[in-house]
Amino acid sequence: MDPRRKVAGELVQAIGGQLQGQLADQVKRRYAAWNDPRAKLDRRYRRSSRVLTFWLIVLALLAVVGTLTLVGALPVAAGVGAALGFAGTSVLAVRTNMRMRGINAERQQLAAVPVRAPLPSRSSSARQPMERLEDAEDTLRELLRQLDSAALTSVPTDSVEQARVTGVEAASALRAVSHQLQAVERARDTAPPLDRAPLVEGVRRLRAQLDEGVDGYCGLVAAAGRVLAESTASNPRQVLGDATDHLAGLASALRELSR
């Protein structure tokens, strides 16, 4: 086979595989966005809003008919029908408005829950660290909530808030590394065999960075747990602050490496 045709074929195969991977990711993201509870509530709210607008228009028309009946422009029968219709439509409008309020209350409850991206596929080496990160996030959120309660006055509020902010920033940096790792894995899987060695090394290096970052996040969780277990400790600020500073440094290093 002509070497140029062989190279062209390999390029087409690699580009095609990469496009398939990107298309699959795009489909997954759109599917997840469509089925997200917040998106479902938004669609229900918009539908109820359109229905309420329709009922308000009907009420306005019936009010016009009633007014024309009062001034004698329309027969009494039309006015009676308008009055009955106005009463029934008012009930429907009130029920629709109450439904919208209930949906809005559900939306506000969900707004307090952080949005999470889907986990990597089970075949990805980023899956296990991301599962650990999600578990650690849930644990840290509960620990900081308890540390921030009025019953634990020995824990400074600013230390708790700093730990919370640092945890969010670190989780964001770790997810950026996870996305990089998954992209390099797709490139490795579609590359010609002779070109895979640097990509294999890139996957190994990114996985090591991911593991180190998740370990640092878990270190902050452990520190928060120690402070909660010994809430009367003499210096909880230092215990929590040291772990927060360590995780902040890791997050900063990960962001620099991502660039």
C-alpha positions in Angstrom: 0.0 0.0 0.0 1.2 3.5 -0.8 2.6 5.0 2.4 0.8 8.3 1.8 -2.5 6.4 1.6 -1.7 4.5 4.7 -1.0 7.7 6.7 -4.1 9.3 5.3 -6.2 6.3 6.3 -4.7 6.4 9.8 -5.5 10.1 10.1 -9.1 9.6 8.9 -9.5 6.8 11.4 -8.1 8.9 14.3 -10.1 12.0 13.5 -13.2 9.9 13.0 -12.7 8.2 16.4 -12.1 11.5 18.1 -15.3 13.0 16.5 -17.3 10.0 17.6 -16.0 10.5 21.2 -16.9 14.2 21.1 -20.3 13.5 19.7 -21.0 10.8 22.3 -19.9 13.2 25.1 -22.2 15.9 23.6 -25.1 13.6 23.5 -24.5 12.5 27.1 -24.3 16.1 28.3 -27.5 17.1 26.4 -29.4 14.0 27.7 -28.2 14.7 31.3 -29.2 18.4 31.0 -32.7 17.4 29.6 -33.3 15.0 32.5 -31.9 17.2 35.2 -34.5 17.8 37.9 -34.0 21.6 37.6 -34.7 21.5 33.9 -37.8 19.4 34.4 -39.1 21.9 37.0 -38.3 24.8 34.6 -40.3 23.2 31.8 -43.3 22.6 34.2 -43.1 26.2 35.4 -43.1 27.5 31.8 -46.1 25.3 30.9 -48.0 26.5 33.9 -47.1 30.1 33.1 -48.5 29.8 29.6 -51.7 28.2 31.0 -52.1 31.0 33.5 -51.7 33.6 30.8 -54.5 31.8 28.8 -56.8 31.9 31.8 -56.1 35.6 32.4 -57.0 36.4 28.8 -60.2 34.4 29.1 -61.1 36.3 32.3 -60.5 39.6 30.6 -62.8 38.7 27.7 -65.5 37.5 30.1 -65.2 40.7 32.1 -65.7 42.7 28.8 -68.8 40.6 28.1 -70.1 41.3 31.6 -69.5 45.0 31.3 -71.3 45.2 27.9 -74.2 43.3 29.5 -74.5 45.8 32.3 -74.6 48.7 29.9 -77.3 47.0 27.9 -75.2 46.3 24.8 -75.7 42.5 25.2 -78.6 40.4 26.3 -78.9 39.2 29.9 -78.3 35.6 29.0 -74.9 36.5 27.7 -74.1 38.3 31.0 -75.2 35.2 33.0 -73.0 32.9 30.9 -70.1 35.3 31.3 -70.6 35.4 35.1 -70.6 31.6 35.3 -67.6 31.4 33.0 -65.8 34.0 35.0 -66.3 32.1 38.3 -65.1 28.8 36.8 -62.1 30.3 35.0 -61.1 32.1 38.2 -61.0 28.8 40.0 -58.8 27.4 37.3 -56.5 30.4 37.3 -56.1 30.2 41.1 -55.3 26.5 40.9 -52.7 27.2 38.2 -51.1 30.0 40.2 -50.9 27.7 43.3 -49.3 25.0 41.1 -46.7 27.5 39.9 -45.9 28.5 43.5 -45.4 24.9 44.4 -43.1 24.4 41.5 -41.1 27.5 42.4 -40.7 26.2 45.9 -39.3 23.0 44.6 -36.9 25.0 42.4 -35.7 27.0 45.3 -35.0 23.8 47.3 -33.0 22.3 44.4 -31.1 25.5 44.0 -29.6 24.9 47.5 -28.2 21.5 46.2 -25.0 21.8 44.2 -25.1 20.7 40.6 -22.8 17.9 39.8 -21.4 16.8 36.4 -21.9 13.2 35.5 -19.2 10.8 36.6 -16.7 9.6 34.0 -17.4 6.3 32.3 -16.5 3.1 34.2 -13.7 2.4 31.7 -12.0 5.7 32.5 -9.2 5.8 35.1 -10.8 9.1 36.3 -13.9 7.3 37.5 -12.5 6.0 40.9 -11.0 9.4 42.0 -14.2 11.2 41.0 -16.3 8.8 43.0 -14.0 9.4 46.0 -14.3 13.2 45.5 -18.1 13.1 45.5 -18.2 11.1 48.7 -15.7 13.5 50.3 -17.7 16.5 49.1 -20.9 15.2 50.8 -18.9 14.5 54.0 -17.2 17.9 54.1 -20.5 19.7 53.5 -22.1 17.9 56.5 -19.1 18.5 58.7 -18.9 22.2 57.9 -22.6 22.6 58.5 -22.2 21.2 62.0 -19.1 23.2 62.7 -20.9 26.3 61.7 -23.7 25.7 64.2 -24.2 28.0 67.2 -23.6 25.1 69.6 -19.9 24.9 68.5 -18.7 28.4 69.5 -15.1 27.4 69.7 -14.8 27.1 65.9 -14.4 30.5 64.2 -17.0 31.2 61.5 -14.4 32.7 59.1 -12.3 29.4 59.3 -15.4 27.4 58.4 -16.3 29.6 55.5 -12.7 29.6 54.2 -12.6 25.8 54.3 -15.9 25.7 52.4 -14.7 28.1 49.7 -11.4 26.3 49.3 -13.3 22.9 49.1 -15.4 24.3 46.2 -12.4 25.7 44.4 -10.4 22.5 44.8 -13.3 20.3 43.6 -13.6 22.5 40.5 -9.9 22.2 39.8 -10.0 18.4 40.2 -12.9 18.1 37.8 -10.9 20.1 35.2 -8.1 17.6 35.6 -10.6 14.8 35.2 -11.8 16.3 31.9 -8.3 16.5 30.7 -7.6 12.9 31.6 -10.7 11.7 29.8 -9.8 13.7 26.7 -6.2 12.2 26.7 -7.7 8.7 27.1 -9.9 9.2 24.0 -6.9 10.4 22.1 -4.8 7.4 23.3 -7.6 5.0 22.2 -7.9 6.5 18.7 -4.2 7.1 18.0 -2.1 4.8 15.9 -0.2 2.2 18.0 3.2 3.8 17.4 1.9 7.2 18.7 0.4 6.0 21.9 3.4 5.9 24.2 3.3 9.7 25.1 -0.5 9.5 25.6 -0.2 6.6 27.9 2.4 8.5 29.9 0.1 11.6 29.9 -2.8 9.4 31.3 -0.5 8.1 34.0 0.7 11.6 35.0 -2.8 13.1 35.1 -4.1 10.2 37.1 -1.3 10.7 39.6 -2.2 14.4 39.9 -5.9 13.5 40.3 -5.1 11.1 43.1 -2.9 13.6 44.9 -5.6 16.3 44.7 -8.3 14.0 46.0 -6.0 12.9 48.8 -5.6 16.6 49.7 -9.3 17.1 49.7 -9.8 14.1 51.9 -7.1 15.6 54.2 -9.4 18.7 54.7 -12.3 16.3 55.4 -10.2 14.5 58.0 -9.2 17.8 59.7 -12.8 19.0 59.8 -13.8 15.7 61.4 -11.1 16.0 64.0 -12.2 19.5 64.9 -15.8 18.3 65.2 -14.8 15.3 67.3 -12.9 17.6 69.6 -15.1 20.7 69.4 -13.6 22.0 72.6 -10.1 21.9 71.3 -7.9 24.8 72.3 -7.0 25.9 68.8 -9.5 24.6 66.2 -8.6 27.5 63.9 -5.1 26.2 63.4 -6.2 22.6 62.8 -8.7 23.6 60.2 -6.6 26.4 58.8 -3.5 24.2 58.1 -5.6 21.7 56.1 -7.3 24.5 54.2 -4.0 26.1 53.3 -2.6 22.8 52.1 -5.7 22.1 49.9 -5.6 25.6 48.5 -2.0 25.1 47.5 -2.9 21.9 45.8 -5.8 23.5 43.9 -3.6 26.3 42.8 -1.0 23.9 41.5 -3.6 21.9 39.6 -5.0 25.0 37.9 -1.5 26.0 36.9 -0.8 22.6 35.4 -4.1 22.7 33.6 -3.0 25.9 31.8 
